[in-house]
Every structure is written in structure tokens, then in C-alpha cells.
Amino acid sequence: MNEDKQQCLEAGCNDFLAKPIDMVGFVNALSNYLTPLAYSPQPVDVIHSDLKNKNPELSNIINNFVMIELPEMLIQIAEHLKNSDWQALETSAHDLKGVSGNLGFKQMMELSSNLMERAKQENKEEAKLLLHDIHDLLDGMEKGSNRCSSGLVVKLDNKS
């Protein structure tokens, strides 16, 4: 077996595992070559609009945005990113930035602005990471909206 391993390494292989595969050895070998993912989910905080307490009449508009319009916008953004449609992605991110700012969601406005820049640069990997961050933020916004809603708002789970 040592001869087989030596031949494989001399032929340019990175490592060697003999059959039958030992799962602990397999996982240890893989860990030598895999890098951790750049994205790791963070705990979701409850996020409220800065305007909700200042203007209670906006509550229904804000809840509608968080629970219905924003998830729909993110579906479109994900589709633009998937298709590398940079102009459409930039436009959708710009729309999201504007609505988020108008409704008092500063964090969403900042992430949307960063997404616009990544679309301009056609940087797919960073745009994907930002989209994950935006989805995480949406989760916190939904939690905040659920706590403040009258129960008439239906949560949408489709975030593909």
C-alpha cells in the first residue's frame, strides 16, 4: 500500500486514500484542501423601520413592503443575478434602495447601494454575498413586522 501511495503522489496526486475508505481519514483529507465558505449565516436580529414610531399611519405601508413587496423584489433581483443581467440588477437594486430609504430601513438601503455598485462592476460573487445579507436582513424585518402587525399580513416564504 505504501508503494501505491508513493506512486500516486509522484504522479501528481495531492493525497491518497486506500480502500475501503475510512470516513475519519476521508474527512481529514478533505479538510486539508477545502476552504471555509465566505458566507456564514448570522443570528437574525429584529429590525424595525425608523419611521414606524414616528408615524404610526405608515405601519400598514411598511408591513406591506416587508411582507409582500420586498420578497417579490428579491425574487427579481436573484433572477437578474442568476442571468447576469447587470443593468436590470442595478435598476432593481436602485429601486430597493429608494423604497428602503423612504420607509426608514437604513441597513437595507446601504446593502442595496452596495449591490448596485457590484452590479456596475459585474461582480457576481460579491453580489451573491450581498444578496445573502439582504435575505438575512429581510428575516429580521419580517420578525419586526410580525410583532407589530395586526395578523392580517400573510408571510411569504418563497425566497429563491
Secondary structure, 3 states (H helix, E strand, C coil): CHHHHHHHHHCCCCCCCCCCCCHHHHHHHHHCCCCCCCCCCCCCCCCCCCCCCCCHHHHHHHHHHHHHHHHHHHHHHHHHHHCCCHHHHHHHHHHHHHHHHHCCCHHHHHHHHHHHHHHHHCCHHHHHHHHHHHHHHHHHHHHHHHHHCCCCCCCCCCCC
